[in-house]
Each structure stands twice: as C-alpha cells, then as structure tokens.
Amino acid sequence: MTVTMATLKGSEAKISDESLEEFRMSIRGDVLTSHDADYATVRPPYNAMHPGKPALVVRPTGTADVVAAVNFARENGLLLAVRGGGHSIAGLSSVDGGLLLDLARMNGVDVDVEARTVRVQGGALVGDMDHETQAFGLAAPSGIVSDTGIAGLTLGGGEGWLRRKHGMSVDNLLSAQVVGADGQVRTASADSNSDLFWAIRGGGGNFGVVTSFTFQCHPVGPTVAFAGVFHPVADAENVYRQFRDWAKTAPDEISAMIGCTTLPASEHMPPEIHDTPFIVTGAVYSGDPEEGMKIIQPLRDIGTPLVDISGPMPFAGVQGAFDEFFERGTLRSYWKSTYVEELTDPILEIIVDKARTRPSKRTFVIAFLMGGAINRVGEEDTAYSERSANWMVSIDGNWQDASDDDKVISWVRGAWGEVHEHGTGSLYLNFTGVADEANTVGVESAFDKVNLQRLEEIKAHYDPDNFFRLNNNIPPAS
C-alpha cells in the first residue's frame, strides 16, 4: 500500500511500499504509518488545538537516523515537522499529512561534573536534564515546566527560574550538533560555524534539526528557597501592586512571576484552591536557601492568602511545581506575550482587569520579572534580542471546549493588544500562538531589524529553499 503524503509545494506525493521499505532499512528507530500499532504511542503534543495527523512518523534513536529522515523528506519534497518535546504553543511540532520527526527516543543527558557542562539530546525534556544535573548540585537554565522540551525552549530563547542570575537558555548554550537541510551534520559553537551558532540562539528551528545541546551548568540546589503564595482574585489589585513594588529591589538571585488562573481539583494542589480563581505569586532564590527565605518573606506577608506553600524545596520539585497548570494534550491554547520596560500603573490596571475578566477558567494572565543577567547581554550578541525590558506579560488563553475557540482567541488578542501598546514592541516567540495566522506571525516583532536581516541571510545560506518551514518561520533572504 502506498502512503499519500503532503509536500512542500502543497500537493500530494505517493510513497511506494518499495521506497518506504528501503527507508525503513536505513533507520534503527521507528518508521510508522497510521496502520502500525505503535503509531498511537507517539508522544502527543502539548496543545490540543494542534494534534496533527502525520502520514509518516519517524522516531530516530540517533543522529544517523535524523540524517536519513531529513534526506528522505528532502528528496521526496515532503512537508516535515520536528518534534523535540512537543510543547510548541503554536502547534509547530505537529503536521497533517506530512512527515513527523519525533525525537522522543533521543532523550539522553550526560553531565561533565568537572567542566560543569551537560550534553542533552534533542528529544529530552526539562525534567530529564534536571534529574541528571541535580544529582551533582548543578543546573542549566531552562524552563518552568518539567514537561517542556529542551530543544524548542532553547531555540526560542529559554526563560526559567534561573534567568535573572544566569540568563536565558541561549546565554548558556556552548555548542550544538545540527543536521542541516542538506543532510550534513555540523557543530555550531563560538569556534565552529559561528554564524549558525548565533542564529540558533533565538532563531528557532529554521536552520536544522538540533540533535544535541551542550550547556554551561551552575551550582544550584539541591534545595532552593521557593515562594508559592495563593491569594483570592478579590485582592488582585493589592497583590499585584505589592508584588511589583517588592520586585523593584529583588536581587538577581530572585526570578519571579505573578499570575491569575483557576485549577480543577487535584491531589497535587492544595484543596484551598480547587476550582477557585486565585492570584499566585511565585519566586525562586538561586543562592543560600536561608537567605532566600528572608528575601521572599514580604511576598508571604501580602494580604490574607488562601494558602501558602512557600519554603525550602528541592530545585527539581520547583521545576515541576507548575506542571499541573499545563498538562500535555488536555488544553487548547492560544497565547500572546509582550515585553514592557516596567509594570507601570496603567499596565497594572489592565492586567488586574484582565485577571478578573478571563474568558475561561484555565486562562492565565502572567507577568514575569525579567532583567538581571538577561539584560547584561548585548541585543546583537544572540539572535534573541530583547535585552532591555524588565518584565514580560503573557496572556495565556487555555480552554477545553472547541466551541469556545473564537471567544477565547478574540479575548486574548484584545487583552494582549492593550498591554502591547505600552510595551517595547517586542514579544517572545515561544509564547506566541497560531490560530488563523501564518506561522510568520510575530517574527518581525521578536527580533530587532539588524538581527532579523542577519537571520534571513543565514537562513539563505543554510536553508535556501526554506525546507525547515514548520517553525516561527524566517524566510531566506532573496
């Protein structure tokens, strides 16, 4: 039986049994069609809006398999999606009718304790990396949800609980192994293919499939000071303002956020917040836990909390503390983010209003404290170029019923637009959803003019035909 597949030209291609069998023989991992039993076991994406139905799934076990899959897709003109962890809000790790290159089986992590580095394969999740590095009291800056893929997180920038002390994920990337559109394997680092190394630090999956990353690690944990305080929405204005004022003097060891949402009943969450709208203030101090608890104490003194789960906590536990908010495959999600210099009173008023008028229970209105080490990197040193803002505001539309799509998406766009008017004009591509938009949405805003032009030129060098296009797409310079 032939397999009918979507092509780069928007047409269909017929892959014969003979071609498919020959391809299978070149792969040590899995090559699956919808008729194979294991097709249903493919790791699902996070966003239920974009489940995807690939005609062919390849689950490589190593770089050689990735090379074979890229060559097969290119030679047959097939539409290719790459799934690292599958946490793309925009659904860019899913494809209908094309070839899904799912790196889930490539999740190895290797720590060099003496060099304080960690090598992570392209299919590993944040939790995979933390499990290994924390065994040695080390951490590489990553995300705030342990189920997030290291690859997509890093290629888009990578903000997490260590961002103000140690910077973004891209600021700690030392090298990467990249399979290009031509099937060639390249090392990207400061000393090797330095233009490619610059581009993948924020330029997304435009330049190839990253099969491994090597990061600088830092001494963190195994115990850190953690603030997790939940307040009633009725006290939103007071909580947001006091949090903002506390954050003005927070040291770089503090990375923090504040947001409003609702969670269903769960054994993993305190009963006081089950199905109850709440404001959550979260903070992590990456230094001495005792000192950190003193610094976060003012957050615990705000108003009358519904519940306070703050205290010294294993860093790996902190990394998974927000997993409950973003369960894979259960929520439809459409997010938009924007950077602002400061949380001024007008911006705070908008955020508080949106926190109180969310269109769905699971919608999350969040402000992340940025700055610190992030802003000590030059805006042209990496492709990721937002190095001036002290805050990022993210309007995370999350819901379950497809009939609510239009309502929630429209609300998110409106809420985001009100905040964006007060911002730097930039946004975070990792927190940018796609509904009825092209996957180039937000690209021009995410990079300054100089960086975007350079990205287009590098794209033209490594991928002139835009083979890698299911991403926050940067068309090659003509």
N, C-alpha and C positions, 0 to 999 in steps of 0.2 A: 504494500500500500504506500503510495506516495504521500508526502506531507506537504500541505499547502502553507506557504509562509509569506508574511508581509515583507516587502522590500523597502530599501531606502528611497526608491522612486515613487512609492505609494501604490505600486502594483502588487501582484502576487507571483511567487515563484513556486515551481513544483520540484521538490527534492525527492529523487527516486530512492527506492529501497537500497539499490546498489551504492548510491552516494552516501546514504545515511549509514550503512553498514561499514563502509570504508572509513567514514568519520569516526564511528564508534571504536574501531580498532586502533585509532590514534590516540584515544583518550583512556586514561586509567580510572578516571572518575565516572560519573553517571552521564548518560545521554538519554533523555526521557521525552517521550511524546505523551499525549493525553491518554493513550491506550495502555501505558505502563502503570503498574500498580503503585510504584514509588512516586509517580507524578504528584499524587495527593499529599506526599510528605514533604514537599518543598517548603522551606521556611516562608511563612506568609509575610507580606509587608505590614508595616505599622498602620497605614492609612486605609481604612475600609472603603474610602471613596475610589481607590485605585488598586483593586485586587489584581487586575491583569489576567490574561489568559494566553500565555505564550504557546506557540505551536511546538516549540522545542526548548527544553531546559538542559543546560549543561552545568553539572556540579563538579568542577575541577578539584583535583587533590593537590595540585602544584602548578608552578609557573608554566611548565611544558604544556599542560592541558589548556591553560589560558591562551598560550600562543596558538595552539591548534584550533581553538574555538574562534579566536579573532580572525585567523586566516580563512577558516571555513565561512564565516559570516561575510567577510570582505569579498572573497572570491565568488560568492553567490549573491552578492548585493543585498544581504539580509539586514533588516532592522534589528539592532542589538541594544539590549538593556543590560546594565551591570548592576547586580545587587550585592552590596557588601553586607550591611546589616539589615537593609530593607526599611530603614526609618525615614526615608525621604517624605517630608510633608507634602511635597508637590507630586508625589507618585512617580518620580523619575527613575525608580528602581523596579518599575513594572512595565509590561508591554503586552499588547494584544496582537496575537498572530506572529510575532517575531521570535527572536532567539533570546532567552533569558540566561545570562551568565551569572549563576548564583554561587558566590564564593563561600557559602556557609561551611563547607568542609575544610576550608583553609583558615582555620582559627587558631593556629599555633602562636604561642608567646614565649619568647626567650629573653631572660634578664641577664645582663652582664653586670654583676654586683660591683666589681672593682671600677669599671668605667661609668657606672651609674647610667646605663642605657638599657633600652628594651626594644627588641625587634618584634613586630606584631604583623601577622599575616592579614591580608585584605578582607577576610571574612570574619575576623574577630570582633567581639562586642566589648564595650567598655568594661563590663563585668569580668570578661576573660582576662583582660590586661590587668585590672586591679587585683584580681585573685593572685596573680603571679608576683607583681611588683610589691604588694603589701607584705608578702612573706619575708621581704628584706627591708621593710620600713621605707619603701620608695614609692613614688607615684609620678606618672607623666600627666600633665594637664590634659583633661579630656572633657566629657560632658557631665550632665547631672542626672541622667537616666541610665542605669546599668545595661539596659537592653538596646542601647543605641550602638550602631556600627561605628567602629573606629574610622573606617575609610571615608564615608560620607561626611562625618563630623569634621574630620581633619581637612579634607579638601575644600570645605566651605569656610574654614576659619577655626572653629572649635572653641566654644566658650564653656567653662565649667567652674567648679568650686575653687580652683586654684588660680583663676585668671588674673586677679589683681596682684598677686605675689609673683607668679611665674609666667604670666602671659597666656596667650591663646595656644591651642594645639600646634598651629603652624609656626609659632615662635619657638617651639621646642623640637621641631622636626629636623633631624640631622641628615637623613638620606631616605630615598625610596627606590624601590625597583618597579619600573613602569614598562608595561607591554604596550607599544605604540600601535597605531592604525596599520602600520606596515608589517606588524608581527615581530618587530625587533624588540629585544629586551635591553633596556637602558637603566643605568644607575643615575639617579638625579640627586645631586648634592652640591655643596658650595664649590667643589673642585671638579665635578663631572656633570656635563650638561647643565650648567648653572642656569641657563635660561629656562629650561624645563623645571628645574627645582624652584625657581622664583614663581613660575606660573601655577604649579600645583599647590602652592601655599595660599589658597584662597580662590583659585580659578576653577574649582570643581573638577568634575570628571571629563572635562573637554579634551584632555591631552593623552589619555590612555587608561589602561586598567592598572591600578597600583596593586601589586601582589604582596608587597610588604613595606612597612614603615619602620624606621628606626628613630626613636625619640630620646631626648635627654630626660633623665629622671631627677627627682629632687627628694631629699629626706622629708617625708610626711607620714605622720601616724606612727604606729598603727592606730593610736587614739587621737582624736581632734576634738576641739570644742565646737559644739553644734547648737544652734538656736532653731527651734521649731515651735512657734507660738501661734495659736489659732484664736482669732477674735470674731465676734459677731459682725455681720455686714452693717448693722445699725451704727457701729462705731467706726465705719470706714474712714471718714474724713480725719478723725483724730489719729487713728492708727497710721494712715499713710503719711500724714504730716510729721508725726513724731519719728517715724522710721526715716523719712527724708532728712530730718534735722540731725538725727543720730549719725546717719551715713556721711554727713559732711566732714566729720572728724575721724572717721574709721581709718585705721592703718591699712597698709597694703596687704597685711596678712588676712584681712577680712574680705571675703567675697560674699555678697548678699543679694537677696531678692525679696519682693513683696508681691502678692497676687491674690486674686479672689476667684473662687470656684466652688463647686459642690461635688462631693463624692458619695457614691452609694455605700450601704453598709458593707463592711469588710472586716475580717478578723485581723487584718494588718493595720487598721486605722482605729484610733480611739473612738469609742461609741458616742462621745460627746459631739462629734462632727458628722455622724452618719446622716446623710440626706439633709444636711443643714448648711446653707450658704455660709461661707467663712472667708475671712482675710487671713492668709498665712504669711508670717514673716520668717524667712529662713536665712541663716548665716553660718559660715564656717570660718574658723580661725586656724590657719595652717601652721602655727607655731606651738608653743607650750600650752597644753590644754587648760592648765590652771589660770594662766594669764588670760587666755582667750575667754574663759567663762566670766571673768571680771569685765572684759570689754563688751561682751554681748548682754550683760545684765540689764542695761537700760531697755532693751527690747522686751525683756520679761516683765518690766515694770509698767509697761504701757497698758492703761485701762484695766479691764477685767476680762482676762482671756477665757475662752471656752475650755481650753486645755493647753497645757504647756509640756511638750515632750523634750525640752532642751536638756543638754547635759553632755558630759564627755561621751563620745561614741566612736566605735571603730570607723575609720575612714571608709572602708568598703561598705559599711552599713549606711553611711551618709550617701554614698554614691547610688544606693538603691532606694533611698528614702522616698523619692518622688516617682518610683516605678508605677505605683498604684494610680497615679494621675494619667499615665499614658500607656495603657495596656495595648499590646500589639493586636491588630485586627478587630478591635471592638468598637472603635470610634471612627466616624467620618470627621475629617479635619481640614480646615482651611484657615491658615494663619497669615498674618502680616505684621511686620516689625518695622520700627523706625528708631533712629538714634537721636537723642536730644542732648544738648550741652549740659543742662541742669534740669531738675524737676521743679520748674517754676510754679508759682501758684496757679496760673491759668492752665498749665498742663495737668497739675494735680487735680484741679476741679473736673477736667474732662475724664481723667482716669477714674476718679471716685464715682462720677455719674455713670460711666460705663460698667463699673463693678456692680452697681446697683440695678442696672437695667439689662443684664446679659440675656440673650435670646434663648439660651439653653442652659441647663444645669451645669454641664461639663465645660462650657466655655470658660476660658481662663484669661483674665486680664492681669498682665505681669509687668513689673518694672525691675530690670536687672541693674545693679550697681556695677559700672564698668570702671574705666580709668586705671590708675596704678601702673603696673608693668605694661599693660596693653598700650598705653599712650606714650610709652618711652621708646617705642619702635617707630621709625620713620614711615610715613604713609606710602613711600615708594620702595621700601625695603622688601616687602612681600606683596603679592597680588592683593591680598586682603588689605584694604587701605583706610578703614575707618579708625583713626588713631587720635581723635580729638574729643569725642563725646564721653561724658561721664556716666551716661545712662542709656539703656536700650529699653524701649517699651514694646511689648509683644502682645498682640490681640489674637489669642488662640481660640478660634472657633472650633469647638468639639461637640458632636452630637451623634445620635444613633439612628434616627429615622430619616430615610432618604427623602421623605416628603417635606422635610424641614430644610433641605439644601438651599433653596433660594432665599428663605428668610434669614438663615444664619450667615450665609456668604454676603448678602447685602448689608447686614448689620456690621459684620467685620470690616468691610470696605469703608463704610461710613465712619465707624469709630476710629479706624486707622487714619483715615484722611484728616480727621480733626486734630489728632496728635501730630501727624506728619507735617502739618502746616507750621508747627512750632519747632521742627527738628532741623537737623543738619542737611537734610535732603538725601541722606544715605539710608540703607537698610541692610539687613542680614539675610543673605540668600538661603541659609539653612532653615530660616523661619518664614519662608515665603511660599504660600500655597498656589496651586494652579487649578482653576475650575474651567472656565470657558476662555482662558487666555492661552497665548502661545508660551512655550517654555523659555522664551527670552524675557518674560516679564520680570522687571526689577533689575536686570543685568546692568543697564546703563546707570542706574542709581546706586548700585552696590559698589562700583569702582569709580575712582576719580578719572578724569579724562585721559591723563597720561598713562595710568595703569591699564585702562581699557584698550587703548590703542596698542600698547605693548602686548597685551594678551591676544589681541586679534592677529598680530604679526607672528607671535609664537604658535598660535593655532594654525596659521597658514603654513608654517614650517613643518610641524609635526603631524597635522591632520588637514591637509589642503582640501579634501573632499567632504569634510565635516562628517566623517564616518561615525565618530562619537557625538551624537546629537541629542540623545535622550538624557539631558542634564540641563542645568541652568545655562542654556546654550550661548556660546560666544562664536558667532560666525567668523570664519577665517577672513583675514584682510584680502582684498582683491588686488 
